[in-house]
Amino acid sequence: MTLIGRRADTARLGELLRDTRLVTVTGPGGVGKSALAAEAIGRLGRGRSAPEVLRVDMAPVREAAAVHRRLAEAARRLPESGWRAAVLLVDTCEHVAGAVVDGLEALLRQRTGLRVVVTSRVPLGGGAGAAAAGQAASSAGAASAGGGARRRPGPRGATLRLEPLAPDDSVALLESLAPHDVLADDAGREALHATCDLLEGLPLAARIAASQLARQCPDRLLERISRPAGCLDLAVEEPRWPARQRSLRASLRWTHRLLTPAEQLLWARCAVFPGTFRLPDAARVCADERLPAPALPAVFRALQRQGVLAVRERGGGRAPAGAAAGAADRPDRPVRMVRPVRAYGMEQLVRLGEEAAFQRRCLDWTMVPDEGSED
């Protein structure tokens, strides 16, 4: 199967795997990291030349010892040195990033012919995102799994940042999943296109939306998604799907739990921005004694690495693959929250009782002229 809109990403991951022993596929929740990894690994060879592939799912794991145990079990199942290569797919690692780094360092030393693909919402290195994962795990009673606040580099390797689909690809994906009778109706197709605009290129969102079309017409689906939090509440009743992927709310809750309290707070407060903004804007609107301005740049960059803040290129397009990581150190680059992320953040702001205060601060910000601002 060829993934819609992922031809270049699939080819790039294949190239990295041929040149590098460890590749981490990162990106926001629901962007299709696991599917891309499986697709690229499947293209590495056919027949006798196909590598032995093993998958280790880290989603249920919370403690470092369990991470190391799973990696050790995988190592015992891998073929010994010989004619057949091996690829290990380590899936969903963001909440145990530190322990995965430790385990892979040892495994890659022991198995010199092994190649590893990791999927994680944050890079496996010692950046802010990895530290955040460690601190979040610590707050849940699993500090050793996330690696605590250590900020050392992970094993040498490459990172591929996966971005949401382009608008045309998003439409093509939803149409490929929709019932044929929907596509036969011009009004239905128009409603599907409008739905894709609101879901902003997340393959998971398209799949959840498509699952609703067996029970409701495209117009009704569009009406539901048009409500501020409507897209969050759409859910699939599919037990084969991981619980965190059965709704956008569940996916965003998973990301939210990975964050430090300061990162959770900035996510909520940045939800008041209706369009694009920059780090200085966030400092002006969101900083206070709970979120001091000197600490805000590091928190802001962590939200970019987690995919909560999406980089927007000049001219209105999404950043190309890999651009978001570099832009995390560029405070002049405009960012925005995609609609589902903003809706979830606004819910958190209401829960904190801060909605009125920070809506007022955002309104005051809009009244100050800024020659460098966009929309």
Protein Blocks (a to p, Z undefined) as FASTA:
>chain_A
ZZehilmmmmmmmmmmmmpcbdcdeddehilmmmmmmmmmmmnpghjllccdddddfklp
cbfklmmmmmmmmmmmpccedjbdcddddehjllmmmmmmmmmmmmmmmmmmbccddddf
bdfblbfklmmmmmmmmmnopamlnopaadcdcddddddddddddfklmmmmmmmmpcfk
lmmpmklmmmmmmmmmmnnopaklmmmmmmmmmmbcfklmmmmmmpmklmmmpccddfkb
cfklmbfklmmmmmmmmpcfklmmmmmmmmmpmbdcdfklmmmmmgcfklgfklmmmmmm
mmmmnomaccddehhiacdehklmmmmmmmkbccdddfklmmmmmmmmmmnopmmmmmmm
mmmmmmpccfkbgZZ
